[in-house]
Amino acid sequence: WGGTLVWNMALAFPERVCAVAAVCTPFMPPPKADPWEQMQKKAPGSRFDYQMYFQSRRAVEELDEDPSRSFRAIFRSPARLAEGADLAKLKVPPTMREPQPGFINHFPCGGDVVRDSAVLADQSELEYYVAQNRRCGGFHGGLRWYRNVQANWLFAHEALRRRGLTEARIDHEALMITAGRDHVLTPEMVDKYMVPFVPRLTRGHVEGAGHWVLQETSLGEVADVRRIPHHEQVSNLLLDWLRSPKILAAANSGLAAKL
């Protein structure tokens, strides 16, 4: 949950941050009213339906049953998202699937789920994820983020109260990198949630990439980055930003303040 965490770090503890960057996950200022109540009304059936499914014990059991299969089903590039899946079931939101809800049950039960080498480069990388998942007790910990909507909202409002603010703003130099085919965290969310509240925003974009852009080895399609892998495009955007005069100045200013 790196994106959400770094934005909240900058919001709650601005004195500890000199600049902030995230990939795919935009800053979203906390709403005035408890968002959990609105989620229960609006999320079912929407592109955020999966977050309602993650509230259930079944979600943990489904993903924990075979971690290797779960990672193979989840870590997929846009080009191979539906490979081997039941296309009709894939289009149905997780809480509304029959005969029972599920997050990865659009892949036939008992059938093999092919590893997408554009995201999980080789078998050893997959095995590493599985080993770390088991070491940390499975998927329960990761899914708890989605079960703390109200607690996270209260934390953000307490940060605003402590700072004497009436609205959330990120005043640091900030970089937001979006992925053109991330259909949940869409680039349009930056216009809605970030542009009004992050005045020093720099934007980067990787066209054709999906949510796992940081790992995707798929090649760029547009003229200026053609044949450059998606993950390398992200690295280039981040490095260019980090080396820019405004970020170097922000870093030096932060260091001087600490001295």
Phi and psi restraints in degrees (value plus and minus 20) as a CYANA .aco file:
   2 GLY   PHI     -76.8   -36.8
   2 GLY   PSI     -63.7   -23.7
   3 GLY   PHI     -79.8   -39.8
   3 GLY   PSI     -72.5   -32.5
   4 THR   PHI     -81.4   -41.4
   4 THR   PSI     -57.8   -17.8
   5 LEU   PHI     -87.7   -47.7
   5 LEU   PSI     -62.1   -22.1
   6 VAL   PHI     -89.6   -49.6
   6 VAL   PSI     -56.2   -16.2
   7 TRP   PHI     -84.3   -44.3
   7 TRP   PSI     -61.6   -21.6
   8 ASN   PHI     -90.5   -50.5
   8 ASN   PSI     -50.0   -10.0
   9 MET   PHI     -82.7   -42.7
   9 MET   PSI     -65.7   -25.7
  10 ALA   PHI     -86.2   -46.2
  10 ALA   PSI     -53.5   -13.5
  11 LEU   PHI     -93.6   -53.6
  11 LEU   PSI     -64.0   -24.0
  12 ALA   PHI    -105.6   -65.6
  12 ALA   PSI     -53.5   -13.5
  13 PHE   PHI    -151.8  -111.8
  13 PHE   PSI      43.2    83.2
  14 PRO   PHI     -80.6   -40.6
  14 PRO   PSI     -46.9    -6.9
  15 GLU   PHI     -89.9   -49.9
  15 GLU   PSI     -35.5     4.5
  16 ARG   PHI    -118.4   -78.4
  16 ARG   PSI     -17.0    23.0
  17 VAL   PHI    -144.5  -104.5
  17 VAL   PSI     113.8   153.8
  18 CYS   PHI    -123.1   -83.1
  18 CYS   PSI     -46.5    -6.5
  19 ALA   PHI    -183.0  -143.0
  19 ALA   PSI     141.1   181.1
  20 VAL   PHI    -164.1  -124.1
  20 VAL   PSI     121.0   161.0
  21 ALA   PHI    -160.4  -120.4
  21 ALA   PSI     130.9   170.9
  22 ALA   PHI    -169.3  -129.3
  22 ALA   PSI     139.3   179.3
  23 VAL   PHI    -141.0  -101.0
  23 VAL   PSI     106.2   146.2
  24 CYS   PHI      53.9    93.9
  24 CYS   PSI     -65.7   -25.7
  25 THR   PHI    -109.4   -69.4
  25 THR   PSI      91.2   131.2
  26 PRO   PHI    -102.3   -62.3
  26 PRO   PSI     141.8   181.8
  27 PHE   PHI     -89.4   -49.4
  27 PHE   PSI     114.5   154.5
  28 MET   PHI    -150.4  -110.4
  28 MET   PSI      90.5   130.5
  29 PRO   PHI     -80.9   -40.9
  29 PRO   PSI     122.4   162.4
  30 PRO   PHI     -84.7   -44.7
  30 PRO   PSI     114.2   154.2
  31 PRO   PHI     -89.6   -49.6
  31 PRO   PSI     145.1   185.1
  32 LYS   PHI     -87.4   -47.4
  32 LYS   PSI     -61.2   -21.2
  33 ALA   PHI    -118.5   -78.5
  33 ALA   PSI     139.4   179.4
  34 ASP   PHI     -74.6   -34.6
  34 ASP   PSI      95.7   135.7
  35 PRO   PHI     -90.6   -50.6
  35 PRO   PSI     -41.3    -1.3
  36 TRP   PHI     -83.4   -43.4
  36 TRP   PSI     -57.9   -17.9
  37 GLU   PHI     -83.2   -43.2
  37 GLU   PSI     -61.5   -21.5
  38 GLN   PHI     -89.8   -49.8
  38 GLN   PSI     -56.8   -16.8
  39 MET   PHI     -80.9   -40.9
  39 MET   PSI     -62.1   -22.1
  40 GLN   PHI     -82.8   -42.8
  40 GLN   PSI     -47.4    -7.4
  41 LYS   PHI    -107.3   -67.3
  41 LYS   PSI     -59.7   -19.7
  42 LYS   PHI    -123.8   -83.8
  42 LYS   PSI     -45.6    -5.6
  43 ALA   PHI     -91.6   -51.6
  43 ALA   PSI     -59.5   -19.5
  44 PRO   PHI     -76.0   -36.0
  44 PRO   PSI     106.5   146.5
  45 GLY   PHI      67.6   107.6
  45 GLY   PSI     -32.0     8.0
  46 SER   PHI    -111.3   -71.3
  46 SER   PSI    -197.6  -157.6
  47 ARG   PHI     -89.0   -49.0
  47 ARG   PSI     -31.0     9.0
  48 PHE   PHI    -119.2   -79.2
  48 PHE   PSI      -8.4    31.6
  49 ASP   PHI     -75.9   -35.9
  49 ASP   PSI     -54.8   -14.8
  50 TYR   PHI     -78.1   -38.1
  50 TYR   PSI     -49.3    -9.3
  51 GLN   PHI     -89.5   -49.5
  51 GLN   PSI     -48.7    -8.7
  52 MET   PHI     -93.7   -53.7
  52 MET   PSI     -59.3   -19.3
  53 TYR   PHI     -82.1   -42.1
  53 TYR   PSI     -56.2   -16.2
  54 PHE   PHI     -86.9   -46.9
  54 PHE   PSI     -29.6    10.4
  55 GLN   PHI     -93.2   -53.2
  55 GLN   PSI     -37.6     2.4
  56 SER   PHI    -110.5   -70.5
  56 SER   PSI     134.0   174.0
  57 ARG   PHI     -86.1   -46.1
  57 ARG   PSI     -51.6   -11.6
  58 ARG   PHI     -79.9   -39.9
  58 ARG   PSI     -54.5   -14.5
  59 ALA   PHI     -80.5   -40.5
  59 ALA   PSI     -63.7   -23.7
  60 VAL   PHI     -84.0   -44.0
  60 VAL   PSI     -65.6   -25.6
  61 GLU   PHI     -83.0   -43.0
  61 GLU   PSI     -60.1   -20.1
  62 GLU   PHI     -82.6   -42.6
  62 GLU   PSI     -66.9   -26.9
  63 LEU   PHI     -95.5   -55.5
  63 LEU   PSI     -52.9   -12.9
  64 ASP   PHI     -95.8   -55.8
  64 ASP   PSI     -39.1     0.9
  65 GLU   PHI     -77.0   -37.0
  65 GLU   PSI     -61.9   -21.9
  66 ASP   PHI    -169.2  -129.2
  66 ASP   PSI      68.3   108.3
  67 PRO   PHI     -75.8   -35.8
  67 PRO   PSI     -57.9   -17.9
  68 SER   PHI     -81.9   -41.9
  68 SER   PSI     -66.2   -26.2
  69 ARG   PHI     -83.4   -43.4
  69 ARG   PSI     -60.0   -20.0
  70 SER   PHI     -82.5   -42.5
  70 SER   PSI     -66.0   -26.0
  71 PHE   PHI     -84.8   -44.8
  71 PHE   PSI     -58.5   -18.5
  72 ARG   PHI     -85.4   -45.4
  72 ARG   PSI     -52.9   -12.9
  73 ALA   PHI     -97.3   -57.3
  73 ALA   PSI     -51.9   -11.9
  74 ILE   PHI    -108.7   -68.7
  74 ILE   PSI     -64.7   -24.7
  75 PHE   PHI    -101.4   -61.4
  75 PHE   PSI      66.1   106.1
  76 ARG   PHI    -155.9  -115.9
  76 ARG   PSI     123.2   163.2
  77 SER   PHI    -101.4   -61.4
  77 SER   PSI     140.6   180.6
  78 PRO   PHI     -74.3   -34.3
  78 PRO   PSI     -58.2   -18.2
  79 ALA   PHI     -87.2   -47.2
  79 ALA   PSI     -44.9    -4.9
  80 ARG   PHI    -140.4  -100.4
  80 ARG   PSI      -2.0    38.0
  81 LEU   PHI     -77.3   -37.3
  81 LEU   PSI     -61.0   -21.0
  82 ALA   PHI    -122.5   -82.5
  82 ALA   PSI     -14.3    25.7
  83 GLU   PHI     -82.1   -42.1
  83 GLU   PSI      99.2   139.2
  84 GLY   PHI      63.7   103.7
  84 GLY   PSI     -18.8    21.2
  85 ALA   PHI    -113.5   -73.5
  85 ALA   PSI     139.1   179.1
  86 ASP   PHI     -97.0   -57.0
  86 ASP   PSI      85.8   125.8
  87 LEU   PHI     -84.5   -44.5
  87 LEU   PSI     -55.8   -15.8
  88 ALA   PHI     -84.9   -44.9
  88 ALA   PSI     -62.9   -22.9
  89 LYS   PHI     -91.7   -51.7
  89 LYS   PSI     -53.2   -13.2
  90 LEU   PHI     -78.7   -38.7
  90 LEU   PSI     -52.8   -12.8
  91 LYS   PHI     -98.3   -58.3
  91 LYS   PSI     -31.2     8.8
  92 VAL   PHI    -111.9   -71.9
  92 VAL   PSI     111.0   151.0
  93 PRO   PHI     -77.7   -37.7
  93 PRO   PSI     127.1   167.1
  94 PRO   PHI     -71.9   -31.9
  94 PRO   PSI     -62.0   -22.0
  95 THR   PHI     -92.2   -52.2
  95 THR   PSI     -32.9     7.1
  96 MET   PHI    -130.0   -90.0
  96 MET   PSI     -12.6    27.4
  97 ARG   PHI     -96.0   -56.0
  97 ARG   PSI     130.1   170.1
  98 GLU   PHI    -139.4   -99.4
  98 GLU   PSI     127.1   167.1
  99 PRO   PHI    -100.8   -60.8
  99 PRO   PSI     -25.7    14.3
 100 GLN   PHI    -169.2  -129.2
 100 GLN   PSI     133.6   173.6
 101 PRO   PHI     -84.4   -44.4
 101 PRO   PSI     139.9   179.9
 102 GLY   PHI    -197.5  -157.5
 102 GLY   PSI     136.7   176.7
 103 PHE   PHI    -118.4   -78.4
 103 PHE   PSI     -54.1   -14.1
 104 ILE   PHI    -142.8  -102.8
 104 ILE   PSI      -5.0    35.0
 105 ASN   PHI    -100.7   -60.7
 105 ASN   PSI     -10.3    29.7
 106 HIS   PHI     -96.9   -56.9
 106 HIS   PSI     -30.4     9.6
 107 PHE   PHI    -112.1   -72.1
 107 PHE   PSI     107.5   147.5
 108 PRO   PHI     -73.2   -33.2
 108 PRO   PSI     115.4   155.4
 109 CYS   PHI     -80.9   -40.9
 109 CYS   PSI     110.7   150.7
 110 GLY   PHI      65.5   105.5
 110 GLY   PSI     -34.2     5.8
 111 GLY   PHI    -103.0   -63.0
 111 GLY   PSI     134.9   174.9
 112 ASP   PHI     -95.3   -55.3
 112 ASP   PSI     122.9   162.9
 113 VAL   PHI    -132.2   -92.2
 113 VAL   PSI      95.5   135.5
 114 VAL   PHI     -92.8   -52.8
 114 VAL   PSI     114.3   154.3
 115 ARG   PHI     -86.8   -46.8
 115 ARG   PSI     110.8   150.8
 116 ASP   PHI    -105.6   -65.6
 116 ASP   PSI      86.6   126.6
 117 SER   PHI     -90.6   -50.6
 117 SER   PSI     -30.3     9.7
 118 ALA   PHI     -96.2   -56.2
 118 ALA   PSI     -34.8     5.2
 119 VAL   PHI    -138.0   -98.0
 119 VAL   PSI     -68.5   -28.5
 120 LEU   PHI    -123.6   -83.6
 120 LEU   PSI      80.5   120.5
 121 ALA   PHI     -77.4   -37.4
 121 ALA   PSI     -61.1   -21.1
 122 ASP   PHI    -171.9  -131.9
 122 ASP   PSI     156.7   196.7
 123 GLN   PHI     -84.7   -44.7
 123 GLN   PSI     -53.7   -13.7
 124 SER   PHI     -86.1   -46.1
 124 SER   PSI     -55.5   -15.5
 125 GLU   PHI     -85.2   -45.2
 125 GLU   PSI     -64.5   -24.5
 126 LEU   PHI     -79.1   -39.1
 126 LEU   PSI     -65.4   -25.4
 127 GLU   PHI     -83.4   -43.4
 127 GLU   PSI     -53.3   -13.3
 128 TYR   PHI     -84.3   -44.3
 128 TYR   PSI     -66.6   -26.6
 129 TYR   PHI     -78.0   -38.0
 129 TYR   PSI     -64.6   -24.6
 130 VAL   PHI     -82.4   -42.4
 130 VAL   PSI     -64.3   -24.3
 131 ALA   PHI     -83.2   -43.2
 131 ALA   PSI     -63.2   -23.2
 132 GLN   PHI     -88.1   -48.1
 132 GLN   PSI     -57.1   -17.1
 133 ASN   PHI     -80.9   -40.9
 133 ASN   PSI     -65.2   -25.2
 134 ARG   PHI     -88.7   -48.7
 134 ARG   PSI     -57.8   -17.8
 135 ARG   PHI     -81.2   -41.2
 135 ARG   PSI     -54.1   -14.1
 136 CYS   PHI    -112.7   -72.7
 136 CYS   PSI     -12.7    27.3
 137 GLY   PHI      70.8   110.8
 137 GLY   PSI      -1.0    39.0
 138 GLY   PHI      68.9   108.9
 138 GLY   PSI    -179.7  -139.7
 139 PHE   PHI    -105.9   -65.9
 139 PHE   PSI     -26.4    13.6
 140 HIS   PHI     -77.7   -37.7
 140 HIS   PSI     -65.4   -25.4
 141 GLY   PHI     -82.4   -42.4
 141 GLY   PSI     -65.2   -25.2
 142 GLY   PHI     -83.2   -43.2
 142 GLY   PSI     -60.6   -20.6
 143 LEU   PHI     -92.4   -52.4
 143 LEU   PSI     -36.3     3.7
 144 ARG   PHI     -83.7   -43.7
 144 ARG   PSI     -44.5    -4.5
 145 TRP   PHI     -76.5   -36.5
 145 TRP   PSI     -62.3   -22.3
 146 TYR   PHI     -92.3   -52.3
 146 TYR   PSI     -32.0     8.0
 147 ARG   PHI    -119.7   -79.7
 147 ARG   PSI     -11.4    28.6
 148 ASN   PHI    -143.2  -103.2
 148 ASN   PSI      13.6    53.6
 149 VAL   PHI     -78.9   -38.9
 149 VAL   PSI     -68.5   -28.5
 150 GLN   PHI     -87.8   -47.8
 150 GLN   PSI     -62.2   -22.2
 151 ALA   PHI     -83.1   -43.1
 151 ALA   PSI     -60.6   -20.6
 152 ASN   PHI     -87.0   -47.0
 152 ASN   PSI     -56.5   -16.5
 153 TRP   PHI     -84.5   -44.5
 153 TRP   PSI     -63.6   -23.6
 154 LEU   PHI     -84.2   -44.2
 154 LEU   PSI     -58.1   -18.1
 155 PHE   PHI     -80.9   -40.9
 155 PHE   PSI     -66.0   -26.0
 156 ALA   PHI     -83.7   -43.7
 156 ALA   PSI     -60.9   -20.9
 157 HIS   PHI     -90.0   -50.0
 157 HIS   PSI     -52.0   -12.0
 158 GLU   PHI     -87.2   -47.2
 158 GLU   PSI     -57.2   -17.2
 159 ALA   PHI     -83.2   -43.2
 159 ALA   PSI     -61.8   -21.8
 160 LEU   PHI     -84.7   -44.7
 160 LEU   PSI     -62.2   -22.2
 161 ARG   PHI     -82.8   -42.8
 161 ARG   PSI     -63.0   -23.0
 162 ARG   PHI     -83.4   -43.4
 162 ARG   PSI     -52.1   -12.1
 163 ARG   PHI    -111.3   -71.3
 163 ARG   PSI     -22.6    17.4
 164 GLY   PHI      52.0    92.0
 164 GLY   PSI      10.3    50.3
 165 LEU   PHI    -124.2   -84.2
 165 LEU   PSI     128.8   168.8
 166 THR   PHI    -121.5   -81.5
 166 THR   PSI     -35.9     4.1
 167 GLU   PHI    -163.0  -123.0
 167 GLU   PSI     133.7   173.7
 168 ALA   PHI     -99.7   -59.7
 168 ALA   PSI     110.0   150.0
 169 ARG   PHI    -159.8  -119.8
 169 ARG   PSI     123.2   163.2
 170 ILE   PHI    -130.2   -90.2
 170 ILE   PSI      86.8   126.8
 171 ASP   PHI    -113.5   -73.5
 171 ASP   PSI     -20.5    19.5
 172 HIS   PHI     -96.2   -56.2
 172 HIS   PSI     142.8   182.8
 173 GLU   PHI     -80.7   -40.7
 173 GLU   PSI     113.0   153.0
 174 ALA   PHI    -159.2  -119.2
 174 ALA   PSI     123.2   163.2
 175 LEU   PHI    -141.9  -101.9
 175 LEU   PSI     109.7   149.7
 176 MET   PHI    -144.0  -104.0
 176 MET   PSI      98.3   138.3
 177 ILE   PHI    -126.3   -86.3
 177 ILE   PSI     103.0   143.0
 178 THR   PHI    -127.5   -87.5
 178 THR   PSI     141.9   181.9
 179 ALA   PHI    -137.9   -97.9
 179 ALA   PSI     109.1   149.1
 180 GLY   PHI     -82.8   -42.8
 180 GLY   PSI     -45.5    -5.5
 181 ARG   PHI    -139.0   -99.0
 181 ARG   PSI       8.0    48.0
 182 ASP   PHI    -104.6   -64.6
 182 ASP   PSI      86.7   126.7
 183 HIS   PHI    -107.7   -67.7
 183 HIS   PSI     -22.0    18.0
 184 VAL   PHI    -122.5   -82.5
 184 VAL   PSI     -77.1   -37.1
 185 LEU   PHI    -116.0   -76.0
 185 LEU   PSI      61.9   101.9
 186 THR   PHI     -99.2   -59.2
 186 THR   PSI     133.7   173.7
 187 PRO   PHI     -77.3   -37.3
 187 PRO   PSI     -49.2    -9.2
 188 GLU   PHI     -84.0   -44.0
 188 GLU   PSI     -43.3    -3.3
 189 MET   PHI     -85.0   -45.0
 189 MET   PSI     -46.3    -6.3
 190 VAL   PHI     -85.7   -45.7
 190 VAL   PSI     -62.7   -22.7
 191 ASP   PHI     -80.6   -40.6
 191 ASP   PSI     -60.8   -20.8
 192 LYS   PHI     -96.9   -56.9
 192 LYS   PSI     -65.6   -25.6
 193 TYR   PHI    -121.9   -81.9
 193 TYR   PSI     -44.5    -4.5
 194 MET   PHI    -125.0   -85.0
 194 MET   PSI     -65.3   -25.3
 195 VAL   PHI     -72.9   -32.9
 195 VAL   PSI     -62.2   -22.2
 196 PRO   PHI     -93.6   -53.6
 196 PRO   PSI     -38.5     1.5
 197 PHE   PHI    -139.9   -99.9
 197 PHE   PSI     -23.3    16.7
 198 VAL   PHI    -148.7  -108.7
 198 VAL   PSI      63.4   103.4
 199 PRO   PHI     -85.6   -45.6
 199 PRO   PSI     -44.4    -4.4
 200 ARG   PHI    -123.2   -83.2
 200 ARG   PSI      17.7    57.7
 201 LEU   PHI     -98.9   -58.9
 201 LEU   PSI     112.4   152.4
 202 THR   PHI    -132.1   -92.1
 202 THR   PSI     116.7   156.7
 203 ARG   PHI    -133.0   -93.0
 203 ARG   PSI     119.8   159.8
 204 GLY   PHI    -146.7  -106.7
 204 GLY   PSI     137.3   177.3
 205 HIS   PHI    -170.5  -130.5
 205 HIS   PSI     120.5   160.5
 206 VAL   PHI    -139.9   -99.9
 206 VAL   PSI      81.8   121.8
 207 GLU   PHI     -90.0   -50.0
 207 GLU   PSI     117.9   157.9
 208 GLY   PHI      67.5   107.5
 208 GLY   PSI     -30.7     9.3
 209 ALA   PHI    -105.4   -65.4
 209 ALA   PSI     135.6   175.6
 210 GLY   PHI    -124.5   -84.5
 210 GLY   PSI    -184.8  -144.8
 211 HIS   PHI     -83.7   -43.7
 211 HIS   PSI     -48.5    -8.5
 212 TRP   PHI    -114.8   -74.8
 212 TRP   PSI      18.5    58.5
 213 VAL   PHI     -77.2   -37.2
 213 VAL   PSI     -50.3   -10.3
 214 LEU   PHI     -86.1   -46.1
 214 LEU   PSI     -37.2     2.8
 215 GLN   PHI    -134.1   -94.1
 215 GLN   PSI     -38.2     1.8
 216 GLU   PHI     -83.2   -43.2
 216 GLU   PSI     107.6   147.6
 217 THR   PHI    -116.1   -76.1
 217 THR   PSI     -17.8    22.2
 218 SER   PHI     -76.9   -36.9
 218 SER   PSI     127.3   167.3
 219 LEU   PHI    -109.3   -69.3
 219 LEU   PSI     127.0   167.0
 220 GLY   PHI     -82.5   -42.5
 220 GLY   PSI     131.2   171.2
 221 GLU   PHI    -131.2   -91.2
 221 GLU   PSI     -48.5    -8.5
 222 VAL   PHI    -103.4   -63.4
 222 VAL   PSI     140.8   180.8
 223 ALA   PHI     -75.3   -35.3
 223 ALA   PSI     -68.4   -28.4
 224 ASP   PHI     -94.8   -54.8
 224 ASP   PSI     -34.8     5.2
 225 VAL   PHI    -146.9  -106.9
 225 VAL   PSI      -1.5    38.5
 226 ARG   PHI     -77.7   -37.7
 226 ARG   PSI     114.6   154.6
 227 ARG   PHI      55.8    95.8
 227 ARG   PSI     -15.2    24.8
 228 ILE   PHI    -115.3   -75.3
 228 ILE   PSI     102.7   142.7
 229 PRO   PHI     -76.1   -36.1
 229 PRO   PSI     129.1   169.1
 230 HIS   PHI     -76.4   -36.4
 230 HIS   PSI     -65.2   -25.2
 231 HIS   PHI     -84.2   -44.2
 231 HIS   PSI     -53.2   -13.2
 232 GLU   PHI     -92.0   -52.0
 232 GLU   PSI     -53.1   -13.1
 233 GLN   PHI     -81.6   -41.6
 233 GLN   PSI     -62.0   -22.0
 234 VAL   PHI     -81.7   -41.7
 234 VAL   PSI     -65.3   -25.3
 235 SER   PHI     -79.7   -39.7
 235 SER   PSI     -61.9   -21.9
 236 ASN   PHI     -84.8   -44.8
 236 ASN   PSI     -62.9   -22.9
 237 LEU   PHI     -81.3   -41.3
 237 LEU   PSI     -64.5   -24.5
 238 LEU   PHI     -86.2   -46.2
 238 LEU   PSI     -64.5   -24.5
 239 LEU   PHI     -86.2   -46.2
 239 LEU   PSI     -60.9   -20.9
 240 ASP   PHI     -80.2   -40.2
 240 ASP   PSI     -60.7   -20.7
 241 TRP   PHI     -87.0   -47.0
 241 TRP   PSI     -65.5   -25.5
 242 LEU   PHI     -83.5   -43.5
 242 LEU   PSI     -50.3   -10.3
 243 ARG   PHI    -109.0   -69.0
 243 ARG   PSI     -23.7    16.3
 244 SER   PHI     -91.1   -51.1
 244 SER   PSI     131.1   171.1
 245 PRO   PHI     -75.3   -35.3
 245 PRO   PSI     -57.5   -17.5
 246 LYS   PHI     -88.2   -48.2
 246 LYS   PSI     -53.2   -13.2
 247 ILE   PHI     -98.5   -58.5
 247 ILE   PSI     -58.2   -18.2
 248 LEU   PHI     -81.4   -41.4
 248 LEU   PSI     -59.2   -19.2
 249 ALA   PHI     -87.0   -47.0
 249 ALA   PSI     -60.4   -20.4
 250 ALA   PHI     -84.3   -44.3
 250 ALA   PSI     -60.5   -20.5
 251 ALA   PHI     -86.9   -46.9
 251 ALA   PSI     -62.7   -22.7
 252 ASN   PHI     -85.9   -45.9
 252 ASN   PSI     -56.5   -16.5
 253 SER   PHI     -85.1   -45.1
 253 SER   PSI     -61.6   -21.6
 254 GLY   PHI     -85.8   -45.8
 254 GLY   PSI     -59.7   -19.7
 255 LEU   PHI     -85.9   -45.9
 255 LEU   PSI     -62.6   -22.6
 256 ALA   PHI     -83.2   -43.2
 256 ALA   PSI     -57.7   -17.7
 257 ALA   PHI     -83.4   -43.4
 257 ALA   PSI     -56.1   -16.1
 258 LYS   PHI     -93.6   -53.6
 258 LYS   PSI     -52.1   -12.1
